[in-house]
Amino acid sequence: MSLKQRALRAQAWVLLALGRRAAALEVFDALLRLQPDDAHAWASRAHLRVQAGEVEAALPDLRRATELAPAQAGHWFNLGYVLAQLERQDEAVAAFREATQRDAKLDAAWYGLGLALLQLGRLDEAVAALKRNTELQPMSPYGWTQLARAHARAEQPAKARKVVEHLRGFEPKVAEALIHELKLEPQQ
């Protein structure tokens, strides 16, 4: 990387720190004109576009980042996230799967995969992905909540109740809300 490219990258990060996203986007554009194979710059540009509410515009940037650095699980996760935001769940599933193959411990990718599968009604696969998420993030209520919902949608109330009871151990208010949301029978 040339001195000019390093200076541009530093300038972009300073602008981001100052909250000047539009100016940082211009700097990333300049950096990409100098170094069009900079996957990190493509991903950073996509991130700025998502923050600006330009989710659709971020898609080609993320696709380019995954082409340039296919081993980077984070790029695949971000692609899946954007595709899910655009309600393109089948494509999101594929991107999240790529992320989990690149880094099997990327809990956010397992969570995203579970949500996308849940949206598609692929409940058994959603349960498996969400179970993996909860193994990686055992104290996060998000995966447990979605796992209970997946079991309930799969008409497995006993399994949903078991997940809710586990959740009650560290998030009792979330557990109570889920009991009412999912209309689970009181524990016998």
C-alpha positions in Angstrom: 0.0 0.0 0.0 1.4 3.4 -1.0 1.9 6.3 1.3 -1.0 8.1 -0.4 -3.3 5.1 0.2 -2.3 4.9 3.8 -3.0 8.6 4.2 -6.4 8.3 2.6 -7.3 5.4 4.8 -6.3 7.4 7.9 -8.2 10.4 6.7 -11.4 8.2 6.2 -11.1 6.9 9.8 -10.6 10.4 11.2 -13.7 11.5 9.3 -15.6 8.6 10.7 -14.5 9.3 14.2 -15.8 12.9 13.7 -19.1 11.6 12.4 -18.6 12.9 8.9 -19.8 9.9 7.0 -20.4 11.5 3.7 -16.9 12.9 3.6 -15.5 9.5 4.6 -17.4 7.9 1.8 -15.8 10.3 -0.7 -12.4 9.4 0.7 -13.1 5.6 0.3 -14.2 6.4 -3.3 -10.8 8.1 -3.9 -9.0 5.1 -2.2 -10.8 2.7 -4.5 -9.9 4.6 -7.6 -6.2 4.1 -6.5 -6.6 0.6 -5.3 -9.7 -1.1 -6.7 -8.8 -4.5 -5.2 -9.1 -3.2 -1.6 -11.7 -5.5 -0.1 -11.7 -3.6 3.2 -12.4 -0.3 1.5 -15.3 -1.9 -0.4 -16.7 -3.3 2.8 -16.2 0.0 4.6 -18.0 1.9 1.8 -20.9 -0.6 2.0 -21.1 -0.1 5.8 -21.4 3.7 5.3 -24.1 3.2 2.7 -26.1 1.0 5.1 -25.7 3.7 7.8 -27.0 6.3 5.3 -30.1 4.1 4.6 -28.8 3.2 1.2 -29.1 -0.6 1.7 -29.6 -1.5 -1.9 -26.5 0.5 -2.9 -24.4 -1.4 -0.4 -25.1 -4.7 -2.1 -22.6 -4.4 -5.1 -19.9 -3.1 -2.7 -20.3 -6.2 -0.4 -20.4 -8.6 -3.4 -17.1 -7.0 -4.5 -15.6 -7.4 -1.0 -16.5 -11.1 -1.0 -15.0 -11.6 -4.5 -11.8 -10.0 -3.4 -11.5 -11.6 0.0 -13.6 -14.7 -0.1 -12.0 -16.2 3.1 -13.2 -13.2 5.2 -16.3 -14.5 7.1 -17.2 -11.0 8.1 -17.7 -9.9 4.5 -20.1 -12.8 3.9 -22.0 -12.0 7.1 -22.4 -8.4 6.1 -23.6 -9.5 2.7 -26.2 -11.8 4.3 -27.3 -9.0 6.6 -27.9 -6.7 3.7 -29.7 -9.3 1.7 -31.9 -10.1 4.7 -32.7 -6.3 5.1 -33.7 -6.4 1.4 -36.0 -9.4 2.1 -34.0 -11.6 -0.2 -33.9 -14.5 2.3 -32.8 -17.3 0.0 -29.7 -15.3 -0.9 -29.2 -14.3 2.7 -29.2 -17.9 3.7 -26.5 -18.7 1.1 -24.3 -15.7 2.3 -24.7 -16.6 6.0 -23.9 -20.3 5.2 -20.7 -19.0 3.5 -19.9 -17.0 6.6 -20.3 -20.0 8.9 -18.2 -22.2 6.7 -15.4 -19.6 6.8 -15.7 -19.2 10.6 -17.8 -21.7 12.4 -17.5 -19.6 15.6 -19.1 -16.5 14.1 -22.1 -16.4 16.3 -23.8 -13.5 14.5 -23.7 -15.5 11.2 -25.5 -18.4 12.9 -28.1 -16.0 14.3 -28.6 -14.4 10.9 -28.9 -17.8 9.3 -31.4 -18.9 11.8 -33.6 -15.8 11.3 -33.4 -16.1 7.5 -34.4 -19.7 7.7 -37.2 -18.9 10.1 -38.5 -16.3 7.7 -38.5 -18.9 4.9 -40.4 -21.4 7.2 -37.5 -23.9 7.1 -38.0 -24.6 10.8 -35.7 -27.6 11.4 -32.8 -25.8 9.8 -33.6 -22.6 11.7 -33.6 -24.6 15.0 -30.2 -26.1 14.2 -28.7 -22.7 13.3 -30.2 -21.1 16.4 -28.9 -23.9 18.6 -25.4 -23.3 17.3 -25.8 -19.6 18.0 -26.9 -20.3 21.6 -23.9 -22.6 22.1 -21.6 -19.8 21.0 -23.5 -17.1 22.9 -25.1 -18.9 25.9 -26.0 -15.7 27.8 -27.4 -13.7 24.9 -31.2 -13.6 25.0 -31.6 -13.1 21.3 -30.7 -16.5 20.1 -32.7 -18.2 22.8 -35.8 -16.0 22.1 -35.7 -16.9 18.4 -35.1 -20.6 19.2 -38.2 -20.6 21.3 -40.1 -19.0 18.5 -38.8 -21.6 16.0 -39.9 -24.5 18.3 -43.3 -22.9 18.7 -43.8 -22.4 14.9 -42.7 -26.1 14.5 -45.5 -27.0 16.9 -43.1 -28.2 19.5 -44.5 -26.4 22.6 -42.6 -28.6 25.1 -39.3 -27.7 23.4 -40.3 -24.0 23.3 -41.2 -24.1 27.0 -37.8 -25.8 27.8 -36.0 -23.0 26.0 -38.1 -20.3 27.8 -37.4 -21.9 31.2 -33.7 -21.8 30.4 -34.0 -18.2 29.4 -35.8 -17.4 32.7 -32.6 -18.2 34.5 -30.9 -15.1 33.2 -33.6 -13.0 31.5 -36.8 -13.5 33.5 -38.7 -10.6 31.9 -37.9 -11.8 28.4 -39.0 -15.3 29.3 -42.3 -14.0 30.7 -43.0 -12.0 27.6 -42.3 -15.1 25.5 -44.6 -17.2 27.5 -47.4 -14.8 26.7 -46.4 -14.2 23.1 -46.2 -17.9 22.3 -49.2 -18.7 24.5 -47.4 -21.5 26.3 -49.3 -23.5 28.8 -48.2 -23.2 32.5 -45.5 -25.7 33.5 -47.0 -28.8 35.0 
